[in-house]
Amino acid sequence: MDGSYREKISIGSLVNIVQKKDQRSGELTEGIVKDFLTKVAFHHRGIKVRLESGEIGRVQEILD
């Protein structure tokens, strides 16, 4: 599922994000959403979140 819409993501969702350092390679990091860093309802590159592990990135896929 697409991670561009905030309404589709909730705290505790399992997601794949792309971190800033991995944007060129496209490497994804899996984790659970701790909080939202993007305030708008839509972002074309993905909603920015912080994972429970502390990593920050834009949601590329929603896994659950």
C-alpha positions as CSV (number, residue, x, y, z in Angstrom):
1,M,0.0,0.0,0.0
2,D,1.2,3.5,-0.8
3,G,2.7,5.6,2.0
4,S,1.8,9.0,0.4
5,Y,-1.4,9.5,2.4
6,R,-1.2,10.1,6.2
7,E,-4.8,8.8,6.7
8,K,-3.6,5.3,5.6
9,I,-0.8,5.2,8.2
10,S,-1.3,4.9,12.0
11,I,0.9,4.8,15.0
12,G,1.9,1.2,15.4
13,S,1.7,0.3,11.7
14,L,4.4,-1.9,10.2
15,V,6.0,0.0,7.3
16,N,9.0,0.1,5.0
17,I,10.7,3.5,4.9
18,V,13.5,5.0,2.8
19,Q,16.0,6.9,4.9
20,K,17.7,10.0,3.6
21,K,21.0,8.2,3.3
22,D,19.4,5.5,1.2
23,Q,17.4,7.6,-1.2
24,R,19.9,6.9,-4.1
25,S,20.0,3.1,-3.6
26,G,16.4,2.8,-2.6
27,E,17.2,0.5,0.3
28,L,14.2,0.1,2.6
29,T,14.1,-0.2,6.4
30,E,11.3,-2.1,8.0
31,G,9.8,-0.9,11.4
32,I,6.9,0.2,13.4
33,V,5.7,3.8,13.3
34,K,6.3,5.7,16.6
35,D,5.2,9.2,15.4
36,F,4.6,11.4,12.4
37,L,7.0,14.1,11.3
38,T,5.0,15.3,8.2
39,K,1.9,17.3,9.2
40,V,0.2,17.5,5.8
41,A,-2.3,14.9,4.7
42,F,-0.4,14.0,1.4
43,H,3.2,14.1,0.4
44,H,4.2,12.8,-3.1
45,R,7.5,11.2,-1.8
46,G,5.9,9.6,1.3
47,I,4.9,10.7,4.7
48,K,7.9,11.2,7.0
49,V,7.8,9.2,10.2
50,R,10.0,8.1,13.1
51,L,10.1,4.4,13.8
52,E,10.2,2.9,17.3
53,S,13.9,2.1,16.6
54,G,14.6,5.9,16.2
55,E,15.2,5.8,12.4
56,I,13.5,8.5,10.3
57,G,12.4,8.3,6.8
58,R,9.5,8.5,4.3
59,V,7.0,5.7,4.1
60,Q,7.2,3.7,0.9
61,E,5.0,0.7,1.8
62,I,2.5,-0.1,4.5
63,L,2.9,-3.8,5.4
64,D,-0.1,-4.4,7.7
